[in-house]
Amino acid sequence: MSESYNGFGLLSGVYQLPEPDPKLPLETEIKILGGTFVKSTVIPKGGIVAQHAHPYDHISVLTRGFIRAWKNGEPVGDFIAPFGLHIPAHAGHSFLALEESTILCVHDIATAEATEVEGG
């Protein structure tokens, strides 16, 4: 099945998550202020945040760009900034940047270890 785009997302085709390309590195920065943990990730066009999970709920905020998202290996949809996506505890999640994008991972540091990642 071929893919076709309308400029806002996939109209038809298969939503399969490609393998991350090591030639498309992600830029990350972590900030902790008070009880809030924020990880900022800049993803180049075509870059992938590989599937991973956390033992706590959090929100991924798309502040810039256009991404495709998966939850537990199943497509969730295409999203244009600004957009907040609730990620339930233990849900595997991954992102593909359809254009250069920035995602903020935000959670309450009191409810989880900031560095704990499952399967990532």
N, C-alpha and C positions, 0 to 999 in steps of 0.2 A: 504494500500500500504506500503510495507516495504522500508526502506532506505538502500542504499548501498553507500559506499564511496570508492574513489580511492586514498585517501591521499591528494587530492587537493580540494575536495569539494563534494557536493551532486550530485550523478549521477542520482538517481531516488528517488522519494518519495515526501512527502508533506512538503512544506516550511511553517509550522505553527509556529508562535512565542510562545514558552512555557512561562508560568508564571515565574517571577523571584523567585529564591530560596533564602530565607533570610539567609541560611547557607553558601551562597557564596557571602560574602560582597565585594563591590567595594572599591578600595583605590583611593581617589582623592586628587589632589593638584592644587591650583589656583595660577597663577602668572600674574601680570600685569606689563608691562614695556613699558614706553612711551604710545603709543596709542593702544597697542596690548594686548588682553586678551587671555590667554591660560589655559585651564583646562585639566590636565592630569588625565586619568582614567586607572588604572590597573584592568583588569577583569580576574578572575580566570577561568580556563577551565570550561565550562558549565554555567558561570555567564552571566547575562543579564543586559544591560542598557535598562530599560523600555522605552516604547514609550513616547516621549515628543516632543515639538516643541518650536521654538523661533520666535519672530517677525522680524527676520533679517536673511539674508543669512550668512552662515559660511562654513568652511571646517572642516571635521573630518579627521584627518591624522592617519592612522594605522601605527605606528612606529615599532611594534613588534607583531608577532603572526598571527592568522588566525581567521577571523570572518565571520559571516553571517549577512547581513543587510536587514532591511525592511524600506520602505518609505510609510507612510499612510496605514500601515497594509499589504502592498503587498511586496513580496520578491524582493529584488534588485539583490542579488547575494552573492557569497562567495568571500572573498578578502584575499590575502596574503600580508603581509608587505614587502616592503613599498608601501603604497597606499593612495592617497588623494581622498576623496569623497565629492563633493559639495552638501550641504544641502540647498535647497531653503527656503526662509522665510515661516513660518507657516506650513512647511512639517513635519508631524509626522515622527520620525525616532527612530529606536531601533537596538540593536546589540546583538548577541549571540556569545560568545567566543568559538570557536571550539578547541582552545588551549589557554593557558594563553596569554593575549594580552594587548597591551597598545595603547590607542587612545588619540590623542590630539584634543580638540575642540578649534579652533582658529578663532577669529574675531576681527574687528576693534572696539575698545571700544567707539569711537566717534559716531558710528552709532546705538548703542543699549545699554541698561542697561545690565551689565554683569550678573546680577542675575535673570533676567526676563525669566521665563520658562512657556510655555503654556502646561497644561495637564500633568505635570510631578511632 
